[in-house]
């Protein structure tokens, strides 16, 4: 069982490592991953051996607290909690600054030749006591560093708070000792030198500066963390708070939480959809860019599906609610993004191992620094200053934030592009991909088949062939079957009753029609049935050369004839393949179709290698063979028929899964139904991994260089000495720099696709004025009819009663008119 917990009290990667170790050692715990950025624990455990309370107890035993989401009243969403934390830290910083400024003025005024009250300059005791009184409020508002830090130290799990508490605490104790000495030595005016030495031991301003600068860094870091969750927050805000529902014939406004399946929701132009459902009345165009990344509004006639969070750009619809709340597409997207952001990439393991021993090592280095400098004969003040600098410059936070910030921002950026990444591990694997395998139908091509040719057998007629074939395919959901059923309906072809329908994978279908078996499928299936198809191989070659797929039909032993189907290549496929090749990736077309048809499609989009005639169950073996050859394989398919291959691939990508985002077999779900998403996902993976490596480099190099500098390694040869105040400033900025670097991923833009058309010459563009269109359903029929013409790309504008047609080939006006007339409408003018 996998469950997520909210964890409170963590401040750095040392805390993260401590909680992770405490939970991972529980019997029955399969894996435990703690996310410092989201303050969450994801535990995968055997529920027969462990309970939720056992896990919570382990976290509490480590010195932290944990709650299962929703089980603790008052637990806020990660986004709201991050904003509240940033606001609290901001107030702490302002309060600290208010007292720090006068403290610095008093402590350093004389060195800077600033005017000070006479009472302070002439009374050493008052001078030192004033500094002590000014540092007390700073200590008070930042007492969390001390309570948490010393608590973790006592429990054996020191963290960043422990370093800050030790560093600033040592400075305060030194200051108190100095204050005590000054008050005592004031009674002995002859001890001027000793008194001056005592003044040098006042570290009150250093303690206050350390705490204030660290708090400033924490505030900037918290603000940056809020921005990392912007993508998830934006998705949550897509759902409206209320919806207009028809009840008892009246339109009433109800909270979204009150919607139930079956409700009829009224949506007008400019309003967002409150739940998933089906249009039962009206029509319009929906802006689905927030879910799919597709900026062009999509027509939604009666019967079309609408998803929660999308915007009705135009029209009016009545929506029958199908799914609400956590069952909606949007809710599943949010869950996927949150899970991916909360998961851990393998590259984070190095930082985890370092974090586990980081704080104890730093404390040991600080003690060693103190002892060594004292052994060198330096003053206690110098030795203590160096030890404090070591404590406060060390930053385990930068290590802990390096990976999760990049993962969260990267997955959020992917979501805005219509790409849903299921895990950080998948995102990391994607950057290593060397070969991209593409399914043909529905991936490279649109999958919207159309009847392209009818060749009846010698002893059959076209009408008999169509009647028998359409009757057989009527029960199938295959694209060929749907195209044939639609064609038969358009031609008013009568159907005959059939029974015992059965699909033969990779071959065809069969059913019982009267006393005879009715069968249809590829030429191999005909040969297995013992049916001779005259010039079968020749027909197959001819159709393949035209980019068509033929199906053969037989009743009993009587050959009825052949019906061929053509598929249209998606507009962006050729450009996307070109982009993948420019990324130095091998692109392979993998299909169950015949080799000739596959080669025809491959040539059209620029794919060099084709593996054709592969059954669905054999695709997995092809992927495995490529992996055995040393390739890192990404497989793009429909997420259902290609499930075994998607699972076997190093990275499985499901295309166009807008109504089924939780495709279990895919690592990455591409909401937009074209190949550009494959290239974008791989580009984004490379950008995220590059960002993580940058973060880890700066986090490591900062500590590798900063700690020796603070310890005074360069003091003897060069006289370079880092004061605790500068160390605190550097430490504060290190985490901010790491998070800010990760935030650059918010501006990720996929590489431009240079469009290299297969046909040279000017694009033919015509505008058709069409009569008879009254709703989005009409517009959709006209658009489909025009797009069925080979080489044509058409877009219908219902408001203007027109269609804009583009093509590289010269299409006659008559062909365009006939396509529209077949759809039931009339072209009155062509411009």
N, C-alpha and C positions, 0 to 999 in steps of 0.2 A: 504494500500500500504506500502511496506517495501522498504526503501532506505538507502544507506550508504553514509556518508559524511566524508570528511577529516577535522579534527579539528587541528588548530595550536595554540600554546601558552600554552598548558598544560604541567606542570612539575611534578605534584604529584597527589596523590589520592584525595586531597582536591579540586584540579582543576577539576578532573573527576567528583566528587560529585556535584560541583557547576554547571557544564555544564548540567549534567543529570537532576538536579532539575529544571534548567531554561527551559529545553525543555519539561520535563514531565508535567509541569503545563499548557502547551498550550492546548486550547480546541480542541478536536478531536485527541489528541495524545494517542494512545493505549499503547505503551511502548517505552521507550528510553533506550538504553544501550551504555555507553561510554567505549571504550577500551583504557586504558592509554598506553599500550604497542604499539598498532598500531596507536594511535592518530586518532581513528575513532569514529563516532557516527552512530549507527544503529537505525533508527527511523521507527516505525510501526504506521501509522497514516491514518486518514480518508481524502483522497485527495479532497473530496467535501468541507471539512471545513478548511483544511490547505493546504498551498502550500510550495514548496521548499524554497521560499524566506522568508516565515514566520519562518521556522525553522532556517534558516541562521541568520535571524534578532535576534532571541532569543539567539543564541549562541554569537553573537556579542554584544548583550545587556549585557551578562554576563561577557564581557571583553575579549572574545576570538574571533577567526575567524573560519569560516567553508566554505567549498566548496564541491559541488557535484563532484565526480570523473569525470574527463574529461571535466568539464565545466570551469576550470581555467587553462589557459596556464601556464606552468612552474611547475605545481604540479607533483611531482615525485611519483613513486611507493613507497609503504611503505618500501621496502627493500633498494631502492636507497636513499630514504630520511634518513633512519637510518644510512647508511654508511656515508653520507655527514655530518650528525649531529655529529657522532663520530669523524670525521676528524676535524670539527670546534672546538669541545671541547678539542681535543688533542692539537691544536695550542694555545688555551687559557691557558691550563695547563702549557705548555712549557714556554710561555711568563711570566706567573705568577711565575714559579719556578726560572726563570732567575733573577727576582728582589727580590724574597723571600730570596734566599740564602745570598746575601750580607746584606739584612736587618737583618736577624738572626745573622749574624756575628757581625754587629755593635751593635745590641741590647743586645746580650748575650756574646759577646766576653770577656768582663771583668770578668764575673762570671765564665767563663771557662778558665780563664788565657791565653787568646789568645792575640797576639800582635795587638794593634790598633794604627792608626796614632796619633801622639802626639797632633795634632790640635783637635781631637775629645775628647781625654781624658781630655784636659785642658780647653775646651770650652763647657760647658753644653748646651748652646744655639745651637751651631753647631751640637752637638751630637744629640739633639732632632730633629732639622730641617732636618738633613740627613735622619733620619728614616722616617720623613713625606714625603720627596721627593721620597724615595724608595717605599713607600706604594702607591703613586699616580698611577703609571703604573698598579699595581695589581688591584686597584679599577677600573681603566679605562677598562682593558680587561674583567673584570667581572661585568661591569656595568649593564648587563642584570639582575642580581639578584636584583639590586636596582630598575631599571625601572619597571620590572614586579612585584616585591614584593610589592613596595609601591602603585603601580597602583591597584593591587588586594586588598590591605588593604583599600584604599580609597573607592573602589567599594563595600566593605562589604563582599568580598570573599577571605580572606587571604589564602595563600598557603605556600608551603615549601620555596619558594623564599622570602616570607614575613618574615619568621623566620630567614633566613640567612641575609636578609637585615637589620632586626632589631638588630640581634646579632653583626654582623660586623660593622654596622653603629654606634651602641652604643660604640663599642671599638674605632672607629675612632674619634667620638666626645669626648670621654674621653681623647684620645691622644691629640686632639687639645686643650682641656682645659689644659692639662698638659703642652703642648708646650707653651701656652700663659703664664701660671704661671711661667715657667722656664725663659722665656724671661724677665718677669717683675721682678722676684726675683733675677736675676743676678745683678741687680743694688743695691741689699741690701745684701752684703756678710755676715752680721750677721745672716741672716735667713737660716742657713745651714740645720737645721732639716726640715724646710718647703720645702726647695729645694729638699731634698732627698725624701720627700713625693710626691712631684710633679713628680719625676722620676718614682716612682711606679705607677703613673697614666698614663704612656705612654703605650698604648695598640696597637700601630701600628703593631708590629710584630704579635700580636694575631689576629688582623683583617686580615692581609695578609695571615697568616697561615690558618685561617678559610676558606677564599675564595679559597686558593690553594688546600687544602685538599678536600673541597667539590667538586671543579672542577675535581680533580683526581678521586674521587668517581663517579662523573657523566660520566667521560670518560670510566672508567672500566665498568660501568653500560651500557653505550651506546654500547661498544664493545660486551658485553654479549647479548644485545638486538639483535644485528646484527646476532649473532649465532642462536638465537631463530627462526629466519625466514629463516634459511638455507634450511629447507625442501621445503618451497614454492619456494625459489629461484632456488633450484635444479630442481624442476618440470618445472619451466619456461624455464630453459636452455636446456631442452630436445628437444625442437623444433628447427630444423636448421633454419638459416637465409635465405637460398636459396634452391630451388629445381630444378631438371632437368625435363623439360616438353617437350613432343613431340608435336610440332606445325608445321603443313604443312610438315610433314615427317621429320622434323629436330629437333634435341635435343637442346633446349635452356635453359639457366639458368635464372630463374625469382625469385624475392623476394617472400617469403612465403605469404606475404599479397596479392600478385597478383594472387594466386591460386583461381580457381572457380570450383564448382562442375562440373564434366564431363571431367576435364583435365586428361590427361594420364601422370603420373609422373614415371620417371625411377629411380629405387633404386638399387644400387649395394651393395654387401657385405661390411659391415663396416659402412654403412650410416644409418642415422636416418630417420624415416618416417616423412614427413612434414605435412600430413593431413590424416584424416580417409578415408578409401576407400576399394575397393575390388580388389583382384588380377585378372587381365584379361589376363596376359601372364607371362610365366616363373614360378618360384617357389623357395622356400628357407625356411630357418628356422629363426624365429624372436625371439629375446630376449625381453620378455615383463616384465622383473623383475621390472622395474621402475614403472609399473602400477599395476601389480598383485602380486609382491613379489615372483613369480615363477621363479626360477633360470635356469630351463631347457628350452632351446630354443624350440619353438613350430613350427611344420611344417606348412607351408602356401602354399598349392597348389592353382591352379586356382579356383576362387570362394570363397576363404577364405578372411576374413576381417582382415585388418591391422589398427592399431590405431596410431595416431600421437604421436611422442615421443619414440616409440619403435625402437629397433635396428635390422636391418637385419644382422643376424650373418653370414649367408652363402647364396649363390645363387644369383639370379637376378630376379627382378620382375618388371612388368609394372602395376602400380596401377591406377585404375580409381577413381578419387577423389569424395567422397560422402559428406563429411563435412569439413569445414575449420574454422579457427579462433575460436570464442567463442562457436561454435557448436560441436567441437571435444570432444571425451571422455576425453582427457587430460585437456582441458579447464574446463570441468565440474568438474573434480577431483580437480583442483586448486581452483575453486569457492567453492566447498564443504569444502576444508581444510581451506581456508581463512574465510569462514563464521563460521566454528566451532571454529577457533582460536579467532575470534572476538566476539563470543557469551559469555554470562556470566553464570557461574554455580551458582546454588542456594546457595552453600556454601560461595559464595563471599558476600552475603548480610550483614553478620556481619561486615566484613571489610568496606563495603560501609557506614553502619550506623555510625561506629566509625570515618571514614574519614570526614564525613559531619561536625563533631563538633571538630575534632582533633586540628586544628591550633588555633582557638579562645581559646580553653581550655589551650593549651600550653602557649599562650601569657598571659593569666590570671595567670597561675602558675608562669611564669617568673616575672610578676609584684608583685605577692604575695611574691615570694622569696626575691626580692629587699626590699620590705617594712618590712618583718619580720626580715631580718638580720640587717637592719638599726635600727629597734626597739630594737634589742638585743644589740645595742651599738657597733657593728663592724664598721670598716672603710667603707667609700663609695666604695673604691676600691674593697674590699672583697665582698660586697653586689652586686656590679655591675658585678664582675667576675662570681658570682654564677648565676645571672639572665641571663647573656650571655650564660653560659654553658647550662642552661635549654633550651634556644632558639635553639642552634645549635645542641644539641644532639638528639632532637626530630626528628623522621623520618617518615613522612606520606608516603614517597615513598615505603618503605618496605611493608606497608600494601596494597598499591595500586598494587604492582607488584606481590604479593604472589600468587594470583590465575591466572591472565592472562598469566604469564610466563610459569607456569606448563601446562596450557591448550594448549598454542601454541606449546610448545616443545612436549607435549604428542600427540597431533593430527598430528604433523609432523612426529614423530616416527611411529605412526600408519600408515600413508600414505606410509612410506618406507616398511612397512610390508604388504602392499596391503589392508589396512583397512581404510575405509573412514568414519569418524565420522561426523554426520551432525550438532551436537550442543554440547556445553559443558554440558548442562543439561542431555543429553543422556549418555555422558561419566560418569557423576556423578551417574546417576541411575544404570548404569551397575555394579558398585562395590557392590550394595546391592542385586544383583540377588541371589535367593535361588533355583530356578528351571529353567532348560533349556529344552524347548520343541522343538523337532526336527521333521520336516516333513520328510517323508521317501524318496519318489521318487525325485531324483535330489539333495537331501541333504545328507542323509546317503548312498544312493545308487547312481550310476552314472546317472541313468535315461536313459541310452542307452539300450533299450530293444532289445531282440532277440527272434525269434520264437523258442520255446523249445519243443513243441509237437502239434500234429494234430490228433484229434480223430473225424472222420466223424460220422454223425448220421446213424441210421440203414437203412434209405432209401436215403442215399446220398453218394457221393464219395469224396475222398480227393480233386480231381481237382475241382469239383463243389463247395465244401466248400471254397477252396482258391479263386476261381474266384469271387464268390459272396461276400466274406468277404473283399477281396482286393478292389473290386469295391466300396463297401460301405465306407471303411476307406480311400479311395484315397483322399477325400476332407478334412480329419481331420488332425490337426497338433499335435494330442496327440502322446506321445512316442510310445504307442502300435501301433497306425496307421502307423507311420513312419517305425517301425520295420516290420510290415506286408507288407507295400508297397515295401520296399527294398527286402524282401524275395520273393515276387511275381515277381518282376523285375528280380531277379537273376535266378528264376526258369522258366522265360518266360511264366508266367501265363497270359492268355488273360483276359482283363477286359470287362465288359458290361456297357453300359451307365446307369447312375442313375440321378435322379433329386430330388429337394426339400429336400436337405440334412439338417438334424437338429440334434443338440446335446442335450441330456437330462442330465443335471448336476448330477453327482453321480450315474448314471444308465448306459448310453451308447449312441448310435447314431441310427438314422434311416433315410431312404431315400426311394424314389419311384423307383422301377425297373419294367418297363412295367406296368402291371396291379396290381402288388403285392407290398406290403410294405416289404422292406428289413431292418431288425433290427439286432443289435448286442450289447452285453453288459454283465453285470454281471447276476448272477443267479436270483437276486431279480427282475431285469428288465424282465427276461423271465417269472417269475411268474406273474408279473403285466400284461404281454401280454397274459397270459393264455396258455402258451406253456409248455407242459410237457417235462422235460428233464430226460430221464431215468438215474437213479442212479446219479442224479445231485449233491446231497449232498456228496455222496461218492467220485465222481470225484473231487469235490471242496476240500475235505479233503486230497485226495491223492496228488493233485497238490500243495496244501498249504504246506504239509509236505516236499515237494521238493523245497519249496521257490519260486514256480511259481504262476503266476496269470492267471486264465483261463477266456476267453471270449467266450460267447455262441452266435451262429448266427442262425437266422430263416428267412425264406422267406414265407410271409403270415403266415400260421399256420404250415408250414413244418419245422421241426427241421433239420438244416444243419449239426450241429456238434460243436465241441469245439476246439479252438486254444489257447494254453497256451504260456505265455511269461515269460521269466526270466530276472531279472535285476542283474547287478553286483554291489557288495558292493565296495565303494571307498576304495582304499588301506589304507588311513589314518583314516577311520571312527572309527575302533575299538580302535586305539591308542588315538584318540581325546576324545572318550567317557570315556576311562580310566582316562585321564587327568582331565576331568570335574568332575569325581567322586572323584578323589584325591583332588580336590579343595572343597570337601564337598558340592557338588551341586547335587540335584536330577535331573536325566535325564529321560525324557519321550519321547517315540516315538508316534507321532500323525499322523494317516494316514487314508485315505479313503479306503484303501485296506482291504481285509478280515482278520479276526483275526489270522488265521493260518499262512498266509504268513507274516503278520506283526511280529508274534512271532518268526518265523524262522529268519527273519532279525535281530530282537532284540537280539536273542541268539547269533548270529554270531558276533555282535559288543559289547555285554556286557551290553545292556540296560535292566533294571529290570522291568520297568513299561511300558505298551503298552495301548494306547487308539486307537482302530481300528474301521473301518466301519463308519467313520465320514465324512459327506458331507462337501464340501468347506465352505458353509455358516454356518455350525455347529461348525467349528473350533474356531470361535470367542467366542462362548458360553463356550467351554471347557476352554479357557484361562481365561474368566471372572470367571468361577467356581473356578479355581485354585487361582485366586487373592482373591476371597471371603474367601478362606480357609487360607488366610494370607501369601500366597507365593508371592515373587517378581519374575515375570516371564520374561525370555528372550525367544523369539520365533525365530527360524531360519528356513527360507523357501526360495522359489524361488522369492518372492517379487511381484508376479503377482497373481497366484491362491490363495495364502495365504494372500492376502492383508488385509482382515478384521481382521484376527488373528494377523498379524504383527502390525496393528494400535492399537489393543486392548492391546497387550503385553506392559509391562513396558519398554522393550527394544526390538525393532524389528530388526532382522538382515536378510539381503538379501544376499544369497550366489551366487557366480559365475556370478555377473551381469556386466561382463566386457564390454559389449556393451550397457549397459543401467544403467550408474552410478547414474542417478537421479531417483532412484526408490522412488516414493513419499511415499510409505507406510512404508518404513524402516527407523529406526534411524541410523543404521550402515550398510554400504554396504561393503561386503567382496569380493574383486576382485578375490581372489584365490578360485577355486571351490572345496574346501574341508573343513571339519569340524575343522581343526586345527585353522582356523581363528576365530571361535567362542571362543575357549579357550584363544587364544592370546588376543582378544579384551577384555575379562573379566579380564585377568591378567593385561593388560595395564591400564584398568580402576582403578583397585586396586592400581597400582603403582602411577598413577597420583593423586588419592585422598590422598594417603599416603603422597605424595610430597607436595600437597597443605596444608595439615594439619601441616606438618613440617614447611613450610614457614610461615603460620599464627602464629604458636606457637612462632617461633623465632622473628617474627615481633612484636608480642604483648609483649613477655617477655622482649625483648630489651627495649621497651619504658617503660614498667612497672618498670624495674629495673634502667634503665638509667636516667630517669627524676628525681626520688628522689635522686639518687647519685649526679647528677649535681646540684640539689638544695641545697645540703649540709646537708641532713638529717642525714648522718653518720659522720658529722664533729665533733659534740660535743662528742659523745660516743667513737669514734675511731680515730678521727683526719683525716678522709679520705675526701679529697677535689679534685674535678675533675676540671682541668683547661679548659678554652674554647678551647685550641688547641687540647687537647686529646678528648674533646667532639666532635669536628669537625671531627677528624679522625674516631672516633667510628661511627658517623652518616654516613660518607661516605662508610664505610665498610658494614654497615647493608644492604643497598640495593644490594650491590655487592654479599653479601653472599646469599641473597634470590634468585637472578637471577642465580648465580652459582649452587645453589642447584637444581633449576629447570632444568638446563642444563644437570644434571645427567641422565635425562630421554632420552637424545639422545642415550645413550648406553643401553637402554632397550633391553633385549633379552628374548623371551618367554621361559618358562620352557621346558627342554628337554622332548621329548615324549619317554618314555621307551617302546619299542616295545615288546609286549607279544603276540606272534602268537598263533592262535588257534590250529595249528598243530605242533606237536613236530617233531624233526628230522631235518636233513640237508635240505637246500634249493636246489632244483634241478635247475641247471643252464646250459643251452645249447645255443650254437651259431649256427644259421642257415645261410648258405651261399646261397643267393637267386639271381637268374638270372631274368632279365626282368625289373627291376626297373630303370627308367630313370629320374624321377623327384620327387619332394616332394609329389605330388599327389599320385604317385605309393607307396611311402613309407608309406603314411597315410593309404592307403587301406590295405596294408600288416599288419600294426600295429593293425588296427581295427579287422582284421580277426583273428589274434593271440590272442588278448585280449578278443575276444568273447568266447574263451575256458574257462570254469569255473576254477578259481584258478590260471590262468596264468597272469603274468605281463610281457609285451613285450615292447622293445624299439628298433626301427629300425634306423640303421646308413646308410644313403643313400650313403655317400662317400665310405664306406667300403663294400657296397652291402651285408649287413648282418643284422640279427636281434638277439638280446640277449633276451632269454626267461628264466624267473624265476618262480618257483612254489614250494609249499610245498608238493603238490601231485606229484606222478610219472606219467608224461604224456608221452605217447608213441611217438616215432619218426613219426610213421604213422599218428597219429592224427595231429601232427604239419604240416606234409607235406600236408595233405588233406586241412587244413585250408588255407594254402598259395595257393594251387592249385585252390581252390574255388575263391580266389581273383584274379586269372588270372596269377599267376607267378609260378616259379619253384624252388624247393629246390634242390641244387646240392650237398650239403654236410651238415652234422650236427656234430658239435664238442661238 
